[in-house]
Amino acid sequence: MIENASIRERVTEDHDNGPLRAAVYARTSSKSGGFGYSLDAQTQRGIERCESLGWTVAFVYRDEAESGKDTDRPMFQQMLDMVENRAFDVIVFWKLDRFSRSLMHAVQLESELRECDVYLYSVTEQIDTTTATGRFNFRNIASAAEFERDMIKQRTRIGLQGLAEEHRWPNSNPPIGYDLTSDNRLKINKEEAQLVIEIFESYVEKRSMPSVASDLNHRNILTADGGDWTPSAVGEILRNEIYLGKYELGEVSDHVSEYQIVDDNLFKDVTRIRLRFQNGRSSRKAMPESRKEAAIHGMKAQYSSYLNP
């Protein structure tokens, strides 16, 4: 329990017009809330802490089964609207991750709230921006978090560079046509590779991604994730230069011969067909005048029958 002297300092330091007015905020990410984190438990602990500090509970906001990754939560938004009206002085929550899942996001929010003279207080953590000391500590926590985030990014970049130099795949989901070895290199899956080649050859013949997708679905061939083929899924295959053996990751761009599935000429033919309509150029023949006139007469006939049923 916080000592009475600390309570008096907190109440009078920045707020000379009586006890601070508190908004208690509670959030769960699921209906059950988890052990010790139910909405009722969070709310009760928040109210009890306000009473012990001599603060007046002016509002209680509760978001059930809402993600904390952003501020797009119904009651959270209502609370922020009330901030602009200066309806309370401090937001009290059980734990920071109930308020925001990201410390850096919380820091940004705290800065915006402070402009409206609204502070943050955590029941279970050393987060209390109602005092100068608390704000100083919060800034230090934020700085440490930002430093750690930068270090993680740096380690990630170094790790990716190491993967790239060894031509290893950066995740556990290889493109269709490949399996992963124990050291995360790609290994051609002969059965899937044959399907990839068939998709390329089929596109050269049909010159249509929807037609290729329809044919694959008609043959009951599933995508890598077990779904139906779509034109965009076919397009992803046709554009992926890994099938040429071109490996790119970070700053590394190499040709890895053991990764190549599709012949260079076949890939070029597919690319030429895919891009045939760019810049207004089309390989389609112009419609003969006789067909144009017949089409126009047909449209007029349909239009007339619509107006004169």
C-alpha positions as CSV (number, residue, x, y, z in Angstrom):
1,M,0.0,0.0,0.0
2,I,1.3,3.5,-0.9
3,E,2.0,5.7,2.1
4,N,-0.2,8.7,2.9
5,A,2.6,11.2,2.3
6,S,3.0,9.9,-1.2
7,I,-0.8,10.1,-1.7
8,R,-0.9,13.7,-0.6
9,E,2.1,14.6,-2.9
10,R,0.4,12.9,-5.8
11,V,-3.0,14.5,-5.3
12,T,-1.6,18.1,-4.7
13,E,1.4,18.2,-7.0
14,D,-0.5,18.9,-10.3
15,H,-4.1,19.1,-9.2
16,D,-5.0,21.8,-6.7
17,N,-8.8,21.6,-7.1
18,G,-9.5,18.5,-5.0
19,P,-9.1,14.8,-5.5
20,L,-8.1,13.5,-9.0
21,R,-11.0,12.2,-11.1
22,A,-10.3,8.7,-12.4
23,A,-11.5,6.7,-15.3
24,V,-11.0,3.0,-14.7
25,Y,-10.4,1.0,-17.9
26,A,-10.6,-2.8,-18.2
27,R,-10.1,-5.0,-21.2
28,T,-10.2,-8.7,-22.1
29,S,-9.1,-10.2,-25.4
30,S,-11.6,-13.1,-25.0
31,K,-15.0,-13.7,-23.5
32,S,-13.4,-15.7,-20.6
33,G,-10.9,-13.0,-19.8
34,G,-8.4,-15.6,-18.4
35,F,-7.5,-16.3,-14.7
36,G,-7.3,-13.0,-12.7
37,Y,-8.0,-10.9,-15.7
38,S,-11.8,-10.8,-15.9
39,L,-13.5,-7.5,-16.5
40,D,-15.0,-7.6,-13.0
41,A,-11.7,-8.4,-11.4
42,Q,-9.8,-5.6,-13.2
43,T,-12.6,-3.1,-12.5
44,Q,-12.7,-4.0,-8.8
45,R,-9.0,-3.7,-8.4
46,G,-8.9,-0.4,-10.2
47,I,-11.7,1.1,-8.0
48,E,-10.1,-0.2,-4.8
49,R,-6.8,1.4,-5.8
50,C,-8.5,4.7,-6.5
51,E,-10.2,4.6,-3.1
52,S,-6.9,4.0,-1.4
53,L,-5.4,7.0,-3.2
54,G,-8.3,9.2,-2.4
55,W,-9.2,9.6,-6.1
56,T,-12.8,9.9,-7.3
57,V,-14.0,7.2,-9.8
58,A,-15.8,9.3,-12.4
59,F,-16.1,6.7,-15.1
60,V,-15.6,3.0,-15.8
61,Y,-14.9,1.7,-19.3
62,R,-15.0,-2.0,-20.1
63,D,-14.0,-3.6,-23.5
64,E,-14.8,-7.3,-23.7
65,A,-13.2,-9.6,-26.3
66,E,-11.3,-6.7,-27.9
67,S,-7.7,-6.7,-29.1
68,G,-5.2,-4.3,-27.6
69,K,-3.1,-4.0,-30.7
70,D,-4.7,-0.6,-31.6
71,T,-7.2,1.9,-30.2
72,D,-10.1,0.6,-32.3
73,R,-12.1,-0.5,-29.3
74,P,-15.6,0.8,-28.6
75,M,-15.3,1.8,-25.0
76,F,-11.7,2.9,-25.4
77,Q,-12.8,5.3,-28.1
78,Q,-15.5,6.7,-25.9
79,M,-12.9,7.2,-23.2
80,L,-10.6,9.1,-25.6
81,D,-13.6,11.3,-26.6
82,M,-14.1,12.2,-23.0
83,V,-10.4,13.1,-22.6
84,E,-11.0,16.0,-25.0
85,N,-13.8,17.2,-22.7
86,R,-11.5,17.1,-19.6
87,A,-14.0,14.7,-17.9
88,F,-11.3,13.0,-15.8
89,D,-7.6,13.4,-14.8
90,V,-6.2,9.9,-14.8
91,I,-6.8,6.6,-16.5
92,V,-6.4,3.6,-14.1
93,F,-5.9,0.1,-15.5
94,W,-4.9,-3.3,-14.0
95,K,-1.8,-3.7,-16.3
96,L,-0.3,-1.8,-19.2
97,D,-1.2,-4.6,-21.7
98,R,-4.8,-4.0,-20.8
99,F,-4.4,-0.4,-22.0
100,S,-2.1,-1.1,-24.9
101,R,-0.3,-4.2,-26.2
102,S,2.7,-2.1,-27.3
103,L,4.8,0.0,-24.9
104,M,5.8,2.4,-27.6
105,H,2.2,2.8,-28.6
106,A,1.4,3.5,-24.9
107,V,4.1,6.1,-24.8
108,Q,2.6,7.9,-27.8
109,L,-0.8,7.8,-26.2
110,E,0.6,9.1,-22.9
111,S,2.2,12.1,-24.7
112,E,-1.2,12.9,-26.4
113,L,-3.1,12.5,-23.1
114,R,-0.6,14.6,-21.2
115,E,-1.4,17.5,-23.5
116,C,-5.0,17.3,-22.1
117,D,-3.6,17.0,-18.5
118,V,-4.7,13.3,-18.3
119,Y,-2.3,10.8,-16.7
120,L,-1.8,7.1,-16.6
121,Y,-1.7,4.7,-13.6
122,S,-1.2,1.0,-13.5
123,V,-2.4,-1.0,-10.5
124,T,0.2,-3.7,-10.8
125,E,3.3,-2.0,-12.3
126,Q,5.5,1.0,-11.6
127,I,3.7,3.2,-14.1
128,D,2.3,6.4,-12.6
129,T,2.5,9.6,-14.6
130,T,0.5,11.7,-12.1
131,T,3.8,12.8,-10.6
132,A,7.0,14.3,-12.1
133,T,9.0,11.3,-10.8
134,G,6.5,8.9,-12.3
135,R,6.7,10.6,-15.7
136,F,10.5,10.5,-15.6
137,N,10.4,6.8,-14.9
138,F,7.9,6.2,-17.7
139,R,10.2,8.0,-20.1
140,N,13.1,5.8,-19.0
141,I,11.0,2.7,-19.5
142,A,10.1,3.9,-23.0
143,S,13.7,4.7,-23.9
144,A,14.8,1.2,-22.8
145,A,12.0,-0.4,-24.8
146,E,12.9,1.6,-27.9
147,F,16.6,0.6,-27.5
148,E,15.6,-3.0,-27.2
149,R,13.4,-2.8,-30.3
150,D,16.3,-1.2,-32.3
151,M,18.6,-4.0,-31.1
152,I,16.1,-6.7,-32.2
153,K,15.8,-5.0,-35.6
154,Q,19.6,-5.0,-35.9
155,R,19.9,-8.6,-34.9
156,T,17.2,-9.5,-37.4
157,R,19.0,-7.7,-40.2
158,I,22.3,-9.5,-39.3
159,G,20.4,-12.8,-39.1
160,L,18.8,-12.3,-42.5
161,Q,22.1,-11.4,-44.1
162,G,23.6,-14.6,-42.8
163,L,20.7,-16.6,-44.2
164,A,21.0,-14.8,-47.5
165,E,24.7,-15.5,-47.9
166,E,24.0,-19.2,-47.4
167,H,21.0,-19.1,-49.7
168,R,18.7,-20.3,-46.9
169,W,15.0,-19.7,-46.9
170,P,13.9,-17.1,-44.2
171,N,10.8,-18.9,-43.0
172,S,9.1,-22.3,-42.6
173,N,6.9,-21.8,-45.7
174,P,8.8,-22.6,-48.9
175,P,7.1,-21.8,-52.3
176,I,5.2,-24.6,-54.0
177,G,7.7,-26.8,-55.8
178,Y,10.1,-27.0,-52.9
179,D,10.7,-28.6,-49.6
180,L,13.0,-27.3,-46.8
181,T,16.1,-29.1,-45.7
182,S,17.2,-29.3,-42.1
183,D,19.3,-26.2,-42.6
184,N,16.5,-24.3,-44.3
185,R,17.8,-24.5,-47.8
186,L,15.3,-25.2,-50.6
187,K,15.1,-28.7,-52.1
188,I,13.1,-29.3,-55.3
189,N,10.0,-31.4,-54.7
190,K,9.7,-33.3,-58.0
191,E,5.9,-33.8,-57.9
192,E,5.2,-30.2,-57.1
193,A,7.9,-29.0,-59.5
194,Q,6.1,-30.8,-62.3
195,L,2.9,-28.9,-61.3
196,V,4.7,-25.6,-61.5
197,I,6.0,-26.4,-65.0
198,E,2.4,-27.4,-66.0
199,I,1.1,-24.1,-64.8
200,F,3.6,-22.2,-66.8
201,E,3.0,-24.3,-69.9
202,S,-0.8,-24.1,-69.5
203,Y,-0.6,-20.3,-69.3
204,V,1.4,-20.1,-72.5
205,E,-1.4,-22.2,-74.2
206,K,-4.4,-20.5,-72.6
207,R,-3.0,-17.0,-72.1
208,S,-5.4,-16.5,-69.3
209,M,-4.9,-16.8,-65.5
210,P,-8.6,-17.4,-64.8
211,S,-8.6,-20.3,-67.3
212,V,-5.5,-21.8,-65.7
213,A,-7.1,-21.5,-62.3
214,S,-10.4,-23.0,-63.5
215,D,-8.5,-26.0,-65.1
216,L,-6.6,-26.7,-61.9
217,N,-9.8,-26.6,-59.8
218,H,-11.6,-28.8,-62.3
219,R,-8.8,-31.3,-61.8
220,N,-9.2,-31.1,-58.0
221,I,-5.6,-29.8,-57.6
222,L,-5.3,-27.8,-54.4
223,T,-3.0,-24.9,-53.6
224,A,-0.2,-25.2,-51.0
225,D,-2.6,-24.2,-48.2
226,G,-5.3,-26.6,-49.3
227,G,-7.6,-24.1,-51.0
228,D,-8.9,-23.5,-54.5
229,W,-6.9,-21.8,-57.2
230,T,-7.6,-18.2,-58.1
231,P,-6.2,-16.0,-60.9
232,S,-4.1,-14.1,-58.3
233,A,-2.6,-17.4,-57.0
234,V,-1.7,-18.4,-60.5
235,G,-0.2,-15.0,-61.1
236,E,2.0,-15.4,-58.0
237,I,3.5,-18.6,-59.4
238,L,4.1,-17.0,-62.8
239,R,5.8,-14.0,-61.4
240,N,8.0,-15.8,-58.9
241,E,11.6,-15.6,-60.1
242,I,12.7,-18.3,-57.6
243,Y,11.6,-20.8,-60.3
244,L,14.4,-19.4,-62.5
245,G,16.8,-20.0,-59.6
246,K,17.0,-16.3,-58.8
247,Y,17.4,-16.0,-55.0
248,E,16.9,-12.6,-53.4
249,L,16.9,-11.8,-49.8
250,G,18.0,-8.5,-48.2
251,E,21.0,-7.2,-50.2
252,V,21.8,-10.6,-51.7
253,S,20.7,-11.4,-55.2
254,D,22.2,-14.6,-56.7
255,H,21.4,-17.3,-59.2
256,V,21.3,-20.7,-57.5
257,S,21.2,-23.4,-60.2
258,E,19.9,-26.1,-57.9
259,Y,16.8,-24.0,-57.2
260,Q,15.8,-23.6,-60.8
261,I,12.6,-25.4,-61.9
262,V,11.4,-23.5,-65.0
263,D,13.4,-23.1,-68.2
264,D,14.6,-19.6,-69.0
265,N,12.8,-19.5,-72.4
266,L,9.5,-20.7,-70.9
267,F,9.7,-18.1,-68.2
268,K,10.4,-15.4,-70.8
269,D,7.4,-16.6,-72.9
270,V,5.1,-16.3,-69.9
271,T,6.4,-12.9,-69.0
272,R,5.9,-11.6,-72.5
273,I,2.3,-12.9,-72.5
274,R,1.6,-11.4,-69.1
275,L,2.9,-8.0,-70.2
276,R,1.4,-8.0,-73.7
277,F,-1.2,-5.4,-72.9
278,Q,1.1,-2.9,-71.2
279,N,1.6,0.6,-72.7
280,G,-1.4,0.1,-74.9
281,R,0.1,-2.6,-76.9
282,S,-2.1,-5.6,-77.6
283,S,-1.4,-8.8,-79.5
284,R,-5.1,-9.4,-80.2
285,K,-6.2,-8.9,-83.7
286,A,-8.7,-6.1,-84.4
287,M,-12.3,-7.2,-84.8
288,P,-13.4,-7.2,-88.5
289,E,-15.8,-4.5,-89.5
290,S,-18.5,-7.0,-90.3
291,R,-18.4,-8.4,-86.8
292,K,-18.4,-4.9,-85.4
293,E,-21.5,-4.0,-87.3
294,A,-23.2,-7.3,-86.2
295,A,-22.4,-6.6,-82.6
296,I,-23.7,-3.1,-82.8
297,H,-27.0,-4.3,-84.4
298,G,-27.3,-6.9,-81.7
299,M,-26.8,-4.3,-78.9
300,K,-29.4,-2.0,-80.5
301,A,-31.9,-4.9,-80.7
302,Q,-31.4,-5.7,-77.1
303,Y,-31.8,-2.1,-76.1
304,S,-35.0,-1.7,-78.1
305,S,-36.6,-4.8,-76.6
306,Y,-35.8,-3.5,-73.1
307,L,-37.5,-0.2,-73.8
308,N,-40.4,-1.7,-75.7
309,P,-41.2,-5.1,-74.0
